[in-house]
Amino acid sequence: MQIGVLTSEAICFSTSLVFHKSLTREGMRLLPAILGAIFISDSLGILLTQYVFTRDQLGFNLPYYNIVTTLVIVLYGLLYLRNLKPSLCRMVFGFAMGLFVAFFIVNVLWIQPLFSTLHTFSFTMGSLSLCLGAGCYLRQLVQSERVISMHTDPFFWISIGLFAFYIINAPYMAMYNYLLATSIDMLIALRNVNMVLNYFMYLCIFLGLQCANRK
């Protein structure tokens, strides 16, 4: 399933490059860079795990995953800061993202070490922050006079995908360490749900890219 997710990332990244002029017009100049960073980092992580860190995969995967997932949340956060129009929404979301970055640093230094623990706390906080941004954008879209934009605005579909993925992953990551110690079967089942949500998220991003191209 990991290869399937990587393929989905590659499709969305390549599509964003093809439609990059439309994305610039839609205020999503950062999206190709974000999708490219995700695809390259995941590909690099798989290659390094398979061919370089074969004897200590866990020791490599933990810090790599902690750093990459944090950067992805920050990059998506920057995308929302560019697309949230009401100043109050942008200010609240910017404050939430600032808290997330600050908490990530605190988490690394004093709570969950970078090299030995999965960053479930900061990831949960970052997921909720992105859900706040997606929710604010969807609310902004619904309240606008352009009702039809809900079906043609590319960022609408992107927000749907991100919101669905991160709103489910927030409780999943919050319970991760507990389930790891008490119920491996439940953890595996939720991990499979996580994979399905990945596909759904990239499907929504792909639909959003198609909307941008049509406009």
N, C-alpha and C positions, 0 to 999 in steps of 0.2 A: 504493500500500500504506500510505502514511502516513495517508491519510484513513481507511482501514480500522482502523488502530490507534487513531486518535483516536475513532472511533465506538465501539470496544470500551471505551475509557476512559470515554466518556460513559455507556454502558450500565451499567457497573459503578458509576460514581459515582451515577447516578440510582437504581439499585437499592439502594445503601447508604443513601441518604436515606429511601427507602420503609421499609427494615427497620432504621432506626436504633435503635429501642427494643430489638429483639432483639440488636443488636450491643452495646449497653450492658450487657445482661445477660450476654453472653458475654465481657466484658472487652476488647472491641475498639472502645471509644469513639472512638479516634483514627482508625479506618479511613476513615470518610466524609471526614474532613478531609484525610487523605493522598490518597485518590482524587480529591478535589476539587482539591487543589493540583496534582496531576499533570495532570489534564485542563485546568485553567485555564492552567497554565504552558505546556503544549504548544500549546494554542490560541493563546495570546498570542504564543508564539514564531513560529508560522506566519504570523499576521497581521502582526507587525512585520517579518518577513523579506520578505513579499510587498509590503507597502505603505509601509514606512518606510525600511528599510535595504536598498533594492533595489540601490544602487550598491556597497555594501560588505557583502554578506551573510555572507561568511566572517568579517569583522572583528566582526560582531555575534553570529553563531552560536557561535563558539568560546567566548567568556566566558559567554554565556547557557547553553550546554549544560554547561559545566564547573560552573557554580554550581547549576543545576537538578538535575543528576544527583547531585551531592553531597548536596543537601538531601533528595532522595528517599531515598537510602540512610540518612541520619540519621533520617528520620521512620519508616521501616520498622524501623530499629534500636530506636527508642523503643517501637514496638509489641511487639517481641520482649522487651524488658526488662520490659514489663508482664505478659507471658504465660509467661515462663520461671519455673517454680516452685522447683526446687532452687537454693539460694543460691549454690552453687559454680558452676553453669552460668550463672546471672545475672551473677556476678562476673567470670567469664572472658569472657563476651560483652561486658559493659560495658567491660572492659579493652581488648578488641579494637576496639570502637567508638571508645574514647578515643584509641587509637593511630592509627586511621584519620583522625580529625579533626586530630590533631597532624601526621600525615604530609601531609594536605591543605595545611595552612598552610606546612609546610616546602617542599612541592612547588611551591606558588605563589611563594614568596619566592626559592628558589634552584635549582629544577630545571626545572619546566615553567611558564613564565609564563602568567598567567591569560588575557591577551588575544591570545596568538600561538600557543599550543600546546594540542592536545587533551590533557586530563589522563588519559592512559592508565595511568600508574603508580598514582595515587590511586584511580581507578575500579576497577582490578584489586584493590587492597587492600580497598576497600569491598565489592566483590562477594564476595570470600572471607570477609569478616567476616559478611555477611548469610547466606552459606551455612552458616557456623558456627552462627548463631542458628537457622536453619531445621533444621539437622541435630540440634541439641540439643533442639528442640521435638519433632521426630518421634521421637527416641529416648525422650524423656520420655513421649510418648503410647504408644509400644509397650510400655514397661515398666510402665505403669499397669495397674490391675486392670480398668479399663473398656475392654476390647478393642473393644467395639462403637463406641466413640467415634472410632475411626479412620475410620468411615464416616459419622458424624454431626457430628463436631466441625468447625466452620467453619474454624478455624485450621489444621487438617490440610491441607485443600485449598489454602489460601492459601500454606502452607509448601511444598507440592509445586510450585506454580507459581513461586514466588520462587526456590526452589532450582534448578529446571530452567533458569530464565532466567539467573540470575547465575552458575551453575557453568559454563555454556557461554560466557557473555560474558567471564568472567575471562581465559581464554587468548586469546580474540578481541581484547580490548583490549590485552593484553600484547604481542601480535604486530602491532598495528595499524600503528604507524609503520614497522616493517620491511616489512610487506606493501605499504604505500603506496609504498615506494621500489622494491620488487622484483617485486611480482605484483598488479597492479590487478585482474585477473580473479578471483584467489582472494579478494581483499578484497571484491569485489562479491558473490561467491557466499556468503561468510560473512555479509555484511550482509543478504542475503536470508534466511539461516538465522535471523539475529537477529530479523527481522520475524515469521517463523513462531513463534519462541519468545515474542514479544510476545503473539500471539494465544492461544497455549497458556496463558501466565501469566494473562491476563485471563479466559480460560475457567475456569481453576481458581478464581480469585477470585470469579467469578460463581457457581460451584457452592458455594463456601464461604458466600456470602451466602444462597443458597437453604437450606443446612443450618441457618443461624442462624434463618431465618424458620420452619422446620419445628419447631424446638425451642420 
